């Protein structure tokens, strides 16, 4: 497996922001991007607060979050070059952490390459989405009755 570098993480975050969001979350607003230090992290504090996402919870959030005000959807995107994907445990943790948030939660694992995705398939949660930066026009849906939409709270 090739080493995951900070450059790869930055490439993936850039691809999510510049390719994924305009294609699959058109009109959404970037709320949060995890940085390696405080100097390059981004967060829209006022909107996070409005959505009942506490400042203390920021460290536990996925790598990138966007909000579609029109649909009321919160895109929780795990930047999987950080060795994390939307696993069952991660989805459960985020549901609990965001239990006060009124937005519909969408869980997405983003990978830089198909090979990165293949290595993580066993850990990916059902009722979540997968996006690959090296094949950006498609998404992979892990079962359920919806494609790219939130599920009811408690499910």
Number of C-alpha atoms within 10 A of each C-alpha: 6 6 7 13 11 12 10 15 20 15 15 23 27 13 19 24 18 11 16 21 17 12 14 16 18 10 15 20 17 19 18 22 22 21 16 11 7 8 7 9 13 14 17 12 14 11 15 18 12 11 16 15 19 15 11 7 11 16 9 12 20 25 24 24 24 20 24 17 12 8 12 14 20 26 27 22 25 26 25 23 26 15 11 18 27 28 21 14 13 20 22 14 14 18 17 12 16 18 15 12 18 14 20 18 25 20 30 30 26 29 31 23 15 13 13 18 20 10 10 17 12 9 14 22 22 15 23 26 22 23 24 23 20 14 12 15 12 14 17 14 17 15 12 10 9 12 16 20 18 18 17 8 11 8 6
